[in-house]
């Protein structure tokens, strides 16, 4: 880990003002890919710690509590990491696509949630769903996943509170000056 810290220190000392916009953009994209790689590793290692019950050995009732206290993460962020760690078993194809960089962390959030919501049907369709969302934006991934979920679970499959949270209406302007309504 000292090598990683050394690389991070070197990056922190890099004078980005000297970089061209193109070079700076490339560095930002590489950082984004590296962050995702670190997120995948954190999920894998958290799962290993949980499976070993290492959090208990360290005095914490759960991996989430460990990350919250020792990792200085918010409870919500710690919960997300543990959920991603557990997704490796529930949705192995989506997890591998995430690890390979074919899906973003944000995209996998929707697929991992499906694995919890409709596990039986999801496991049969997981490979195809990954293929469908691979080239999509995060927003389009959310839409595609929701359409698929409704097709297998029906529009009334959610409780009233979840339905209220998901309700929304947006008006956006397209590149050609037209307006689009999504709801």
Backbone torsions as a table, in degrees:
resi	resn	phi	psi	omega
1	UNK	NA	-23.9	179.6
2	UNK	-64.4	-28.2	176.2
3	UNK	-66.0	-42.2	178.5
4	UNK	-62.7	-44.6	178.1
5	UNK	-61.2	-38.6	179.2
6	UNK	-64.7	-42.7	178.1
7	UNK	-63.6	-42.8	179.2
8	UNK	-63.8	-39.7	176.3
9	UNK	-61.8	-42.7	178.1
10	UNK	-62.3	-42.5	178.9
11	UNK	-64.2	-38.6	-179.8
12	UNK	-65.2	-28.7	-179.3
13	UNK	-87.8	-8.0	-179.8
14	UNK	-63.7	129.9	179.1
15	UNK	-86.1	96.2	-176.4
16	UNK	-70.5	-18.0	178.2
17	UNK	-63.8	-24.6	-179.2
18	UNK	-83.3	-11.8	-178.0
19	UNK	-83.8	145.7	173.2
20	UNK	-70.7	164.3	178.6
21	UNK	-60.1	-39.2	177.6
22	UNK	-63.0	-45.5	179.2
23	UNK	-66.1	-40.3	178.6
24	UNK	-63.6	-41.9	178.1
25	UNK	-61.0	-42.4	178.6
26	UNK	-62.9	-40.9	178.9
27	UNK	-64.7	-39.7	178.4
28	UNK	-62.6	-44.7	180.0
29	UNK	-65.2	-37.9	177.1
30	UNK	-66.6	-39.5	175.4
31	UNK	-60.8	-41.7	179.2
32	UNK	-60.0	-45.4	177.5
33	UNK	-62.5	-39.3	-179.7
34	UNK	-67.4	-38.9	177.5
35	UNK	-61.0	-43.5	179.4
36	UNK	-63.5	-40.9	177.5
37	UNK	-60.1	-42.5	177.8
38	UNK	-64.8	-37.3	178.0
39	UNK	-64.5	-40.8	177.7
40	UNK	-62.8	-47.0	179.1
41	UNK	-61.2	-40.4	179.8
42	UNK	-62.9	-40.6	177.9
43	UNK	-64.2	-46.5	-179.4
44	UNK	-61.7	-46.3	-177.3
45	UNK	-69.9	-34.9	176.8
46	UNK	-63.8	-39.9	178.3
47	UNK	-64.0	-40.9	178.2
48	UNK	-62.9	-45.3	178.0
49	UNK	-60.5	-42.6	180.0
50	UNK	-65.6	-43.9	179.7
51	UNK	-62.0	-34.7	177.6
52	UNK	-80.3	-7.1	-174.7
53	UNK	59.9	32.0	-179.7
54	UNK	-63.1	-31.0	178.2
55	UNK	-60.6	-35.7	178.4
56	UNK	-69.2	-41.8	177.9
57	UNK	-59.1	-32.4	180.0
58	UNK	-87.6	1.0	175.2
59	UNK	93.2	21.6	-179.1
60	UNK	-120.8	140.5	-176.9
61	UNK	-71.5	-19.5	-177.4
62	UNK	-154.0	162.1	174.6
63	UNK	-62.6	-33.9	178.4
64	UNK	-62.5	-45.2	178.8
65	UNK	-62.7	-40.0	177.8
66	UNK	-59.9	-50.3	-179.1
67	UNK	-65.0	-37.5	-180.0
68	UNK	-63.5	-46.7	-175.5
69	UNK	-85.0	-57.0	-175.1
70	UNK	-77.7	-32.6	-179.9
71	UNK	-86.4	-4.4	-180.0
72	UNK	54.5	40.3	177.3
73	UNK	-103.3	154.3	173.4
74	UNK	-64.5	158.1	179.2
75	UNK	-59.8	-39.4	179.6
76	UNK	-64.5	-43.3	179.3
77	UNK	-66.5	-42.9	178.3
78	UNK	-60.7	-41.0	178.1
79	UNK	-62.2	-41.1	178.6
80	UNK	-61.3	-41.4	-179.7
81	UNK	-64.6	-43.5	179.0
82	UNK	-65.7	-39.4	177.4
83	UNK	-62.4	-42.0	176.4
84	UNK	-64.0	-39.4	178.8
85	UNK	-61.1	-42.8	-179.9
86	UNK	-72.4	-22.0	-178.6
87	UNK	-66.9	-21.4	-178.6
88	UNK	-58.4	-36.4	179.1
89	UNK	-83.7	-36.9	-175.5
90	UNK	-78.0	-31.6	-178.1
91	UNK	-141.7	70.9	-173.9
92	UNK	-63.9	-32.2	-178.4
93	UNK	-71.1	-44.9	177.8
94	UNK	-65.6	-39.3	179.0
95	UNK	-61.6	-43.7	-179.6
96	UNK	-66.4	-37.8	177.4
97	UNK	-63.5	-35.4	175.9
98	UNK	-66.6	-47.3	-179.3
99	UNK	-63.2	-33.7	179.3
100	UNK	-79.4	-9.3	-178.7
101	UNK	84.7	9.2	178.6
102	UNK	-79.6	-23.2	175.4
103	UNK	-126.1	145.6	177.5
104	UNK	-82.3	164.4	176.5
105	UNK	-57.8	-41.6	-179.3
106	UNK	-65.8	-38.0	177.6
107	UNK	-64.6	-43.2	-176.5
108	UNK	-66.1	-26.3	177.6
109	UNK	-54.7	-41.3	-179.2
110	UNK	-71.2	-40.8	179.5
111	UNK	-69.3	-41.2	179.3
112	UNK	-63.9	-35.4	177.4
113	UNK	-65.3	-38.2	176.8
114	UNK	-61.2	-39.8	-179.9
115	UNK	-60.3	-28.9	176.5
116	UNK	-84.0	-36.6	-174.3
117	UNK	-74.8	-48.6	-178.2
118	UNK	-132.3	68.2	-171.0
119	UNK	-59.6	-41.4	-176.3
120	UNK	-65.5	-47.1	-178.4
121	UNK	-72.4	-37.1	-179.1
122	UNK	-60.6	-45.0	-176.8
123	UNK	-60.1	-31.7	179.1
124	UNK	-76.2	-28.6	-174.6
125	UNK	-106.9	-0.9	-171.8
126	UNK	-55.3	-48.1	-177.2
127	UNK	-60.0	-44.4	-179.7
128	UNK	-67.1	-40.1	178.6
129	UNK	-61.5	-41.4	177.8
130	UNK	-61.5	-44.1	178.4
131	UNK	-59.8	-40.4	-177.4
132	UNK	-65.7	-44.9	-172.3
133	UNK	-89.1	-9.7	-176.7
134	UNK	-49.7	-45.2	-176.4
135	UNK	-94.4	5.7	-175.4
136	UNK	-90.0	158.9	170.9
137	UNK	-72.1	169.8	178.1
138	UNK	-63.0	-43.3	-179.5
139	UNK	-62.0	-44.8	179.3
140	UNK	-69.8	-31.4	174.7
141	UNK	-61.6	-45.4	179.2
142	UNK	-59.0	-43.5	179.7
143	UNK	-64.5	-47.0	-178.4
144	UNK	-61.8	-42.9	179.7
145	UNK	-64.4	-41.6	179.9
146	UNK	-67.3	-41.4	176.7
147	UNK	-60.2	-44.7	179.9
148	UNK	-63.6	-45.0	-179.3
149	UNK	-59.7	-42.3	179.0
150	UNK	-65.8	-33.2	-179.4
151	UNK	-68.5	-28.9	180.0
152	UNK	-99.5	-24.7	-175.0
153	UNK	-110.9	-14.4	-178.1
154	UNK	81.8	152.3	-177.7
155	UNK	-65.7	-22.4	-179.1
156	UNK	-93.9	14.1	-176.3
157	UNK	-74.2	-11.2	-178.8
158	UNK	-97.9	152.6	174.4
159	UNK	-74.1	164.6	-174.2
160	UNK	-59.8	-39.2	-179.1
161	UNK	-64.1	-44.0	178.5
162	UNK	-63.7	-40.5	177.9
163	UNK	-60.1	-42.5	179.6
164	UNK	-63.7	-41.3	-179.4
165	UNK	-64.1	-37.6	-175.7
166	UNK	-82.7	-10.6	-179.8
167	UNK	-67.7	145.3	178.3
168	UNK	-179.2	162.7	178.4
169	UNK	-144.1	132.7	178.2
170	UNK	-135.3	146.3	176.6
171	UNK	-119.2	124.0	179.8
172	UNK	-131.7	155.1	179.9
173	UNK	-98.2	131.8	179.0
174	UNK	-82.9	173.0	-176.4
175	UNK	-64.6	-26.9	-178.4
176	UNK	-92.5	12.0	174.9
177	UNK	90.7	-4.9	177.2
178	UNK	-74.8	167.5	177.3
179	UNK	-114.0	146.3	-179.6
180	UNK	-128.8	136.9	178.7
181	UNK	-111.8	128.8	173.8
182	UNK	-121.4	138.4	179.2
183	UNK	-160.0	NA	NA
